[in-house]
Amino acid sequence: MENGISFVDTSENYGLASRPKSLSAEQILCQCIDTNMDATPIVASTISNPWRSLKQGTGVRIGGSAILKAIEGSGERLGSSAIDLYQVPANMFHIGAPGAVASALCAAMDQGLINNIGVKNMSKSKMKSFNSKLNKIGGYSITSNQFEFSLINRKAWNSGLIAACKSLGIIPVASNPLGDGLASGVYSAANPTGGQVSKKQPFDFKTLDKYTTLHDVMASVQGKVQKRLEKENSALKDRRDRYGGPSINTDITTTQIAINYIVAKGCVPMPNVKNPKEADEIIGCLGWSLSDDEVKMLDNAADMSDKGRVV
């Protein structure tokens, strides 16, 4: 937060079993916000699928009123009068009249319960249809569509989903931008444990071997970026000494290459951060970007890996 990374994604379903102890994800996030008054995050929360809610014992949800009640519940747990971004999953089958989900979200916008409407994993056709429905009912539009996208999973790019988002003014949010670690470049056929002797390798050799070309090119791009930024940093040193200002991060990692690849494709990356060390590495993605040639190198390597070619 102190370094400008302010987007936090949660769900009413995360930590549901701990809700009676005020330790669900939304409730913990509320406590964090309350104890850090100088930093206000942009919070996104997600409604649980009604069938999952029924299975987990949180009751039957029918009609738009149930969705509004769910939104109000998330707002109370987050300690927020209005949730910044409220998301609905594409596979959500809600019991109610046709358009109940869209109508409820528009009503929530009208009542000031949410500030923006987001969706998760919506295809191009369904996204366009749902966006039109929101516009027709309340004059609103989808703000964001969240889906998986990484160097090892580029379906959203190849299918035209990201382009469709941009054409509609919808922000594409990339979840799992490191592909569970496989797209980070930390694990490779030559380094299956990520350099940790005592650690069990998370991927089998066949999987790592498939991405050898990609991992090699990521390491090459890492070196190119680091040299380029060191040169830029040195050129700006005299100006910083005279006028102040932050230096450019030059301790580049392949993880940062993977994250900034997502940015280069016009998406908002949403990596998981479990500890301060990982937070520092993500902060190191700020202040620089990949060149067009570097992005092309990664695209070509990813294409070869997708086709099972190792060079």
C-alpha positions, -999 to 999 in steps of 0.1 A, spaced: 0 0 0 28 24 9 44 19 -25 12 24 -45 -2 -11 -49 -37 -7 -37 -59 -33 -53 -71 -61 -30 -93 -90 -41 -114 -110 -17 -147 -129 -16 -175 -136 9 -166 -173 5 -129 -170 16 -126 -181 52 -163 -186 56 -159 -212 84 -141 -186 105 -168 -159 100 -184 -166 135 -150 -157 150 -147 -125 128 -118 -141 110 -132 -145 75 -111 -128 47 -134 -98 45 -134 -94 83 -96 -96 85 -93 -72 57 -115 -48 75 -93 -50 106 -62 -43 85 -79 -13 69 -89 0 104 -54 -2 117 -38 14 87 -57 47 83 -31 63 61 -36 38 33 -70 31 18 -71 1 -6 -94 -4 -36 -113 -35 -25 -130 -60 -48 -153 -87 -33 -171 -116 -50 -205 -132 -44 -205 -169 -38 -223 -192 -62 -258 -198 -47 -254 -235 -48 -221 -233 -29 -238 -211 -3 -266 -237 1 -240 -265 5 -220 -245 31 -251 -238 51 -255 -201 46 -291 -204 33 -310 -205 1 -307 -174 -21 -336 -166 -45 -342 -135 -65 -326 -101 -66 -333 -94 -29 -309 -122 -20 -281 -107 -40 -287 -73 -24 -286 -90 10 -253 -107 1 -238 -73 -10 -250 -57 22 -234 -85 42 -200 -81 25 -202 -44 30 -208 -49 68 -179 -73 71 -156 -50 51 -167 -20 72 -175 -2 40 -205 19 31 -198 11 -6 -177 -18 -20 -154 -4 -46 -158 -34 -70 -184 -62 -67 -179 -92 -88 -202 -120 -100 -188 -153 -115 -198 -162 -151 -210 -197 -140 -233 -183 -113 -267 -199 -118 -291 -178 -97 -327 -188 -89 -350 -159 -99 -365 -141 -128 -344 -137 -160 -321 -107 -155 -323 -110 -117 -286 -107 -113 -282 -77 -135 -312 -60 -120 -299 -66 -84 -265 -52 -93 -280 -21 -109 -302 -16 -78 -270 -19 -56 -254 8 -77 -285 30 -74 -285 25 -36 -248 33 -33 -239 -2 -20 -213 -7 -47 -193 16 -69 -185 -7 -98 -197 -40 -112 -172 -67 -121 -174 -102 -136 -152 -132 -134 -143 -156 -162 -169 -143 -187 -165 -152 -223 -166 -126 -250 -203 -133 -260 -216 -135 -224 -196 -104 -214 -211 -84 -242 -246 -97 -235 -244 -90 -197 -229 -55 -204 -259 -47 -227 -283 -60 -200 -268 -37 -173 -269 -8 -197 -305 -14 -206 -317 -19 -170 -298 8 -152 -275 26 -176 -245 9 -161 -216 -11 -176 -191 -38 -165 -160 -22 -151 -138 -53 -151 -135 -90 -162 -112 -112 -141 -98 -143 -157 -66 -164 -157 -38 -151 -179 0 -158 -177 29 -167 -200 18 -203 -197 -19 -196 -202 -26 -171 -230 -60 -183 -239 -75 -149 -230 -52 -132 -255 -54 -158 -283 -92 -160 -281 -96 -122 -284 -111 -119 -249 -86 -92 -239 -92 -73 -271 -130 -75 -266 -126 -61 -230 -106 -32 -244 -132 -25 -271 -159 -23 -245 -139 -2 -220 -137 -31 -196 -106 -35 -175 -90 -70 -180 -78 -83 -146 -53 -112 -148 -56 -137 -119 -28 -162 -114 -4 -142 -135 25 -165 -124 7 -197 -134 10 -213 -99 47 -206 -101 54 -223 -135 53 -189 -153 76 -173 -128 108 -187 -143 119 -197 -107 113 -234 -115 129 -249 -146 141 -282 -159 176 -272 -149 164 -259 -115 133 -279 -105 133 -269 -68 138 -232 -74 173 -233 -59 161 -246 -25 179 -278 -17 155 -291 9 124 -281 -11 103 -307 -30 100 -298 -66 64 -286 -74 64 -297 -110 75 -329 -127 103 -329 -152 81 -335 -182 61 -303 -175 93 -282 -168 110 -296 -200 80 -284 -221 87 -248 -209 125 -249 -212 125 -225 -242 102 -200 -223 123 -202 -191 155 -197 -210 141 -167 -229 128 -152 -196 163 -154 -182 176 -138 -213 150 -110 -211 158 -106 -174 195 -99 -183 185 -74 -210 161 -55 -188 186 -54 -159 214 -40 -181 190 -15 -197 177 -2 -164 212 0 -148 222 22 -177 191 44 -173 196 45 -135 232 57 -140 221 84 -165 196 98 -140 218 97 -110 231 133 -112 196 146 -116 184 126 -86 213 138 -65 203 174 -74 165 173 -74 157 141 -55 134 113 -66 133 75 -64 159 53 -82 148 27 -107 148 -9 -95 177 -28 -112 175 -61 -92 153 -77 -118 139 -112 -114 121 -135 -138 90 -132 -116 90 -95 -123 94 -102 -160 63 -124 -159 43 -98 -141 53 -69 -164 45 -91 -194 9 -91 -182 10 -53 -179 25 -50 -214 -6 -69 -227 -29 -43 -212 -41 -62 -182 -40 -56 -144 -20 -84 -129 -32 -98 -96 -5 -119 -80 -8 -137 -47 14 -122 -20 20 -143 11 48 -125 29 69 -92 30 96 -107 7 70 -115 -20 55 -80 -15 89 -64 -21 94 -84 -53 61 -72 -66 69 -36 -57 100 -41 -78 78 -43 -109 69 -7 -106 88 21 -124 98 2 -156 83 -17 -184 92 -42 -211 101 -30 -246 82 -42 -276 111 -64 -286 113 -80 -252 75 -87 -253 79 -102 -287 107 -125 -275 85 -138 -247 55 -142 -271 76 -163 -295 91 -184 -267 56 -190 -252 43 -200 -287 71 -226 -290 64 -240 -256 27 -242 -264 36 -263 -294 60 -284 -274 91 -272 -292 124 -269 -273 153 -250 -289 
